[in-house]
Amino acid sequence: APLKPTEQAFREVLHTRGIMAAKAVQQTASTSHSVDLSKSLNEACISGDINTVRQLLAQNPKGMLTLKQDEKGLNALMLAIDNGHEAIVELLLTQANAEKQAIQQNKEGSIALIIAAHKGHAPVVKLLLKLRNADEQIIYKNELGGNALIFAATEGQKEVVELLLKHAIGNAHVFQQVMDGTTALIASVRHGHTPVVKLLLNHKTKNKQAVQQDKEGTTALMIAAHDGNLEILELLLELSNRDEQVIQQNEHGVNALMIAAALGHTKIVNRLLRLHNGEEQAAQKSKKGATALIVAAQAGHKEVVDCLLGLPNGDAQAIQQTSQGWNAMMHATTSGHLEVVESLLKCDNRDEQVAQQNKAGETAQMIAQSEGNPDIAAKIGALKSKIEKQ
């Protein structure tokens, strides 16, 4: 008997649902199989099993398997690089989708070139730079703003740095900065990687690199001064823009000389003061009005104080005052640095120094007395008595 219209419609619905269910089961099975293959490929890339990698790639001619990423966002290429399996990397890059593999990002936003540069895998870097999208890889920045050059410079990977500097068409990667403003040069100086610093300073962009500042206004020269790294300081001072470098100030108004003076790096201070603008550096003030002499006096670095007082403008420095009216002698006094006070008292304008008052109306002698430094108070008092008798 012919089916009623409602029965016919019902059977058609059941048939359609059956087809859809069958397709869903088939798709689930296919997805499960793909996941298993992806897991096998990742494991082979980690262990270095190139034969298994070759077999799995043969089963996946479209190359989609190589684009699967694990829970950390790592694809097969990244895993092979991370574990140092160069032969597997080379094999993966023979796939038609090599460029796509190279530009995939992990959960930290890093790509294969960044991982290879960080690890110092120069042969792998060479392979990646042969790809058509090499320039895109070179200027690529991860979530922290770091590119391959910055990571290589940070780790002191000289060979990788050399490759990246030679290959790039432009210079954008040299000037790129991470979130805190660190550049490749700043990173290499901060970590004391002299060979990498030399490479960067041999690049045509060396002068511009040297005056780049991070988010706090710090330059490569300031870092070298802070660390007492005379060798790197000399490399930076060999540049034609040395005069510009030495008078640069960070966000607090501090220059390289002040940094070295505050830390007692006498050799660095001497080297900076030998430049023709040594007096200009010494006269510069921070935003709070401190000079190199003031910070050296406060820290009790007598040798540095003597270097600064030996300049033609030494006496002028001695009477400079901070925004709160404190001169070098007051700072030395409050810290109990008798030898520094003695050096300051040898200046021709010592009477002017001891007569100066800060914004609270205090003199160096008054500060010495209140801070419990009787020896310093006596020294200043003896000078004042001598002046009064004259």
Steps between C-alpha positions, in 0.01 A plus 500: 500500500631850419643695795308787635671840452585525870654151510708572188631821652585324825700230318690763303593678821625176654702422186657846501586476868656161443726638227599793720576270794713277280691801372554624856639161605725496195620855572567416866702197397691709248573770759611240753731347240641845416565569869680167535718576196575850628599363840724240334664766286566723800649213699726408208617862468579510870691170504673555167340199325542619142374175344165531676479865399564403138230231510243730655568774246452247220154416641411869505590634155308828548719583798216588735653279768800733532271790592343325798601662830522352849362651820791748510444604142809315376493344156726219378759746368530681832534173690776380268683832541454507875655155527784569257406257221631683194437214256132488593475877466645474150251225414202698628607801299486299176122495538294727276370691802846577644431875510180444697680276748770765550260780579270309738502635856512314827307610810772759577471643152841370391574347161756238399773754418477658845530159665800408282667837563449474876647149502791601277422244229683678217455219240123507563496879471670464160229258386221730613659799331491315166122513502318759290357670808838542671464877535160459660652257750789735582280795598240285674454589870352278770261611776784666693611686191816296451624400157754233405792747510417620852471143630829402337674811635365437850644149501829602337438288188766664284464281189123545495529877543743511208257304280207725587699818438626379161176360367245772566417737217416789734612609846166493683595198712810678631293784647203296621442510876332269749229637729750661741687659210795259491673472162742235378796726589367586846433131568851392395665776706285422804607136488863581425512320164794692353529300173134573423545868591789517252284351225219747562740794514653395168158528336424808291236606754747508792465871586122490512508180707735659754268791579179295520343509845274254678175603672699639796735693275791262553759466223765239428769737632317548829482123546870459430573779750274337759669163460850644496555335163789703361543280190145554378513866602805544278319337206215749537736796536670405173186608315487842339201604714676444835438862603126449463508172691678634807262789559184297454287482814246243612149575629651613832745734328796275579788463253763225469754695707260534795429127489869409504573760770223374728635144476866594542616381156810720495638367169172569326482849651856576391432379145188713465671807643785468248256587224505863388157558655592357841416826676160511330423148623606591855282811498186316394231465764237237563135598537559529874802722442772244576834503318763230462697659785200503732415132445865399536531699824181351636627148430844576645703430184803718574696407186208599280452822697867586449470433124205737472660769718807481277305640206532872419142541624563296816436791736181590315376144545568513874248779556226353282186422699213258451137612481498473881810717530747225592857530371759221476645574846161472666440161339844376601441630851166331554652171386807540720757502220784692666754444219261645245438804720877548529532498120224758467665719765812521279307696237567872468133571570479287815377797702208540261418130528486499879291818502237363263163405646242253380130584481460408865764763588764243596872522428736204460627550858148501640421179311819337632401585856143378463612177333752424774816552295721704739821454298345658194338774707839577656673515160244746367501695828880538486475641150228745602709619796797555270286699260357716780851581628615618159 
